[in-house]
Amino acid sequence: MLCSIYKSAKKEGAYLYIAKKDDFSPVPEALMETFGKATLVMVVNLANRELAQVDVVKVKQSIEEQGFFLQLPPPTENLLDEYKQRKTQQQ
């Protein structure tokens, strides 16, 4: 399965995977507004391939069912919360 991968102009680390290059018709309008200008990163064949940040099976399934897959960056660490949690566990 070929898919096109686009990066978001508004959200660092957000990527949108779609089945056909420049065909954003399956993507909800509200998502496209939030995503911002989509810049093509690459066209890739997902068959027999692994992806660095996401499960390729989930990507293919989402594209087949919804017409797109949205990859968001992992949440940032809140070091203060982690410190408080460790302090609570030590008491």
Backbone torsions as a table, in degrees:
resi	resn	phi	psi	omega
1	MET	NA	123.4	174.7
2	LEU	-85.6	143.7	172.9
3	CYS	-146.2	155.5	178.1
4	SER	-105.9	137.2	-177.9
5	ILE	-115.1	129.9	-178.8
6	TYR	-122.3	144.9	174.7
7	LYS	-102.2	153.3	-177.7
8	SER	-85.3	141.5	174.6
9	ALA	-82.5	-21.0	-175.6
10	LYS	-99.1	-32.2	-173.3
11	LYS	-120.3	107.3	179.9
12	GLU	-58.4	128.6	177.2
13	GLY	86.6	1.7	178.3
14	ALA	-94.2	133.8	-179.4
15	TYR	-132.6	143.7	179.9
16	LEU	-117.6	126.0	179.3
17	TYR	-105.6	127.0	177.3
18	ILE	-132.9	158.3	-174.4
19	ALA	-72.7	-38.9	-175.4
20	LYS	-120.7	133.3	-178.5
21	LYS	-55.4	129.0	177.2
22	ASP	63.9	14.2	176.1
23	ASP	-104.5	91.5	-177.8
24	PHE	-93.5	10.9	-176.6
25	SER	-58.1	-32.4	178.5
26	PRO	-75.6	-14.5	-175.1
27	VAL	-85.0	127.3	178.9
28	PRO	-56.6	143.0	-177.9
29	GLU	-58.5	-40.5	-179.8
30	ALA	-62.0	-38.0	178.5
31	LEU	-66.6	-42.3	179.6
32	MET	-63.7	-36.2	177.3
33	GLU	-65.1	-41.9	179.0
34	THR	-69.8	-38.5	-178.1
35	PHE	-67.7	-36.1	-179.1
36	GLY	82.6	-163.5	-179.3
37	LYS	-61.8	126.9	-179.9
38	ALA	-94.7	123.9	179.1
39	THR	-109.0	124.1	-179.2
40	LEU	-62.7	128.0	177.4
41	VAL	-99.1	-49.1	180.0
42	MET	-168.1	161.8	169.5
43	VAL	-111.4	129.1	-173.3
44	VAL	-136.1	147.1	174.0
45	ASN	-90.9	118.4	-177.4
46	LEU	-81.2	-7.8	179.6
47	ALA	-67.7	129.9	178.1
48	ASN	52.1	43.2	-177.9
49	ARG	-135.9	148.2	173.4
50	GLU	-108.2	150.0	176.6
51	LEU	-112.0	149.1	-173.6
52	ALA	-67.7	-42.2	-171.1
53	GLN	-106.3	-20.0	-174.9
54	VAL	-133.4	161.3	178.7
55	ASP	-78.5	119.3	-176.4
56	VAL	-60.7	-31.3	178.7
57	VAL	-65.1	-42.6	178.2
58	LYS	-64.8	-39.3	179.1
59	VAL	-62.2	-50.3	-179.4
60	LYS	-61.4	-43.5	-179.5
61	GLN	-62.4	-43.9	-179.7
62	SER	-65.3	-41.6	178.7
63	ILE	-64.4	-41.0	179.5
64	GLU	-67.1	-39.0	-175.5
65	GLU	-86.1	-41.5	-174.3
66	GLN	-108.4	-20.5	-177.1
67	GLY	94.8	-2.8	179.5
68	PHE	-160.7	165.8	172.4
69	PHE	-137.2	131.8	178.2
70	LEU	-107.2	121.5	176.5
71	GLN	-103.2	120.5	178.0
72	LEU	-105.5	152.7	179.0
73	PRO	-68.8	154.3	176.9
74	PRO	-63.7	151.1	179.5
75	PRO	-62.6	147.8	178.7
76	THR	-75.1	149.4	179.4
77	GLU	-72.3	138.7	172.4
78	ASN	-105.3	96.3	-174.4
79	LEU	-64.0	-32.7	178.9
80	LEU	-65.0	-44.3	178.3
81	ASP	-62.8	-41.2	178.3
82	GLU	-62.8	-41.6	178.5
83	TYR	-62.2	-46.1	-179.8
84	LYS	-62.3	-40.1	179.8
85	GLN	-64.5	-43.2	178.6
86	ARG	-63.9	-41.2	178.9
87	LYS	-62.7	-40.7	179.5
88	THR	-64.7	-40.2	-179.2
89	GLN	-69.3	-29.2	-178.9
90	GLN	-77.0	-19.5	-178.0
91	GLN	-80.9	NA	NA
